[in-house]
Structures are given as C-alpha cells and as structure tokens.
Amino acid sequence: MSRLAVPALVVVMLALGSAPAQADDVAICFDTADSVAGGEAIDEAAKQAGHEACQRALAQTSSVVQKYHLQEADFDITGDRPKSE
C-alpha cells in the first residue's frame, strides 16, 4: 500500500462515518508492513513497534474495511497468517 493510500483510507473512513483509528498508528502499521513486504532490512524493535501500532489501530477502529487492511498489514509484519481449513 502506498503512502498516499493511508491518508486516502482515513478520508474514506471519515466520510463513511466510521470511527477511524489514530492516523499515526495506521501510518506506522502500513509503513512497517510496506517495508517488510518490500524486502527491506527491519530490526525486531521496528517490527514490534509496527505490530503494536497495528494492534492499537485495530482496537481503535470500528470500520470492518479498515480492520481488514490493518490485519493484512499486521500479518505481513509478523509473518503469521491464520491457517484456513
């Protein structure tokens, strides 16, 4: 997800009336996920900070669409996706 997508996503969530997550946490979450997915060298402290930002953002939003994107980003950071049966 590009850096322009984060502000666009926040604007869409505001327009739809859902309570958006804090923009800082969303940006940290998505930026960290983009770095990991892009193959950049990320230390464990940065991964942990990104994971924690994703978790805070997930807790703060009521938008199902935003929760989906945040969970996908968190899966990229942690490398841990639920197994489908």
N, C-alpha and C positions, 0 to 999 in steps of 0.2 A: 504494500500500500504506500503510495507516495506521500510526501509531506503535505501536499495540498489536499489530500483526501481527508486528513484528520480535521482541519477546520471546516471542510465541506460537510463532513459527517456530523459535526457538532451543530452546524447551522440547520441541517435537515432534522436533527433530533429536536431542536428548539422549535422549529416550525410545526412539527407533529405534536407538540405538547408534552412529550415525554421528558421526564427529568433527566438531563444529561449527566454523565459523570464529570468530575472535575477535569478541565481541559489539560492541566499539567499531567495528571495521571494517565490520561488517554494518550497524550503525546509521548510520554516516556515509554509506555507499553508498546505502542506501534513502532516507535523509533528503534527500540531494542529488538523487536521481532524482525523488523526490516534488516537490521544489521546481521542478526543470526542467520536469517534466510538468505542473505546476500553473501554469506561465507566469510564475513569479517571476523577477525580475532576479537572475541569478547571475553573478558575475565569473569570469573564466577561472581564477584561482587556486583558487577554491572548486570549480569543475568539475574541475580537475586533481586536487585533493585527494580529491574523491569518486571519480573514476576510479581513482586509486591505491588507495584503500580497497577498492573493488570487486575490483581485481586481487589484492590481498593476501588478501582473504576467499576468492576463488576458489581460490587456491593452498593455503589452509589447510583447506578442507573436503573431505571425501570423499563427501558426500551429493550424489547426482545431482540431487535435487529442489532442494536449496539452490543448487547450481551454476546450475541453470536460472534461478531467481529473481534471482540475482546478475548473471548475464549480461544478463537483460532490463533490470535496473536500469542496468547499465553502458551498454547500448545507448541508453537514454533520456538518459543524461548526455552521451555522446559524439555522439549523433545518427547513429551509424554501425551499421547493421544489415547482416548478410551478405545478399547477393542470392541468392534462390532461383531455381533454373533452371527 
